[in-house]
Amino acid sequence: MEIEFLSREELDILMNKNFSIKRLEQVRDVFVLCCLTGLAFSDVEQLSAEHLVRDNNGSLWICKARQKTKQMCNIPVISRAKAILDKYADCEECQIKGRLLPVSSNQKMNAYLKEIADICGIHKRLTTHVARHTAATVVFLANEVSMENVAKILGHSNIKMTQHYAKVLDSSIMRDMGNVERSFANCI
């Protein structure tokens, strides 16, 4: 079965789209946070202040045991993800539930993601799991995060699990072959 994930261009369209409907904006924000962190739906749904930790250098991390596997995942929070978390810091619904984000049920999220894909002109079946594949493939591996680090971020116990998510991207093949080309350029 082919695993779907967003291209970088599709992710950019989604991140930069303005929504006039609050529920779509919230679903998009949760989806994008999952794309930037690799969190699964069940993990983002449970995300609370106790999962945010500052290290000795002041960098913010999400430190959470995965719901599915109980494996610890340690995820640096990049600025775009932090902006999403900050956006909902004063959200009454979040405060009542003790959560960081206003997360709908998985069924509602997936229904709203279909609507969002239509609005954004994305011709893929968006689901909450597509975000995790997008994180592993387009956000992490395409930006040269090592397979070992991707496995740790995703909370996998071994790299074989991570390879399930990892798609070989033409851009990474070309980058790597560029290194080979430079290595052999002076040999002719």
C-alpha positions, 0 to 999 in steps of 0.5 A: 500500500502506498503511503501518502504524505504532503509534498513541501509545496502542499504543506506550504499551501496548507500552512499559509492558507487563511481560513474564515471558518474557525473549526477549519483553522483549528484543524489545520493548525493541529494537522500542521503541528503534527507535520512539524513534530511527527506526533500521532493523533492520539498523542497530540490529542493528549498534549498538555503543559506537562509535556513541554520541557525546557532544556539547559540551553532554554530550548523547548521540547515535547517529551511524551511517552507515545500512547500507542507504544509507550516509547518516549519521544523527545521532539524539539519544538521549532518556531513554527510549531511554537507559534501554533502552541502559543496561538492556543495558550489562552483558548478556554476550551483547551484550559478546561480540558487541560490540553494545549490544543483544541483537538476534535475527534479523529473522525471529525478531524479527518472529515474536516481535513477532506474539506481543507484539502478541497479548499487548498486544492490538494488532491490527496486523501488527508487524514491525521496519519498523513501528517505523521508521514509528512513529518517523517518524509518531507519535514525530517528526512528531506532536511537531512535529519538522520534516520536514527534521530527520526526514529527517536523523534517518532518514538520508535523502538527501532529504525525498521519501524521508521523505514516504514515512514521513510520515503526516498525522495528524488531531492535527497537522491539528487543531493546525495548524488551531487556529493558523488559528482563532486567527489569524482569531478576531478578524476576525469 
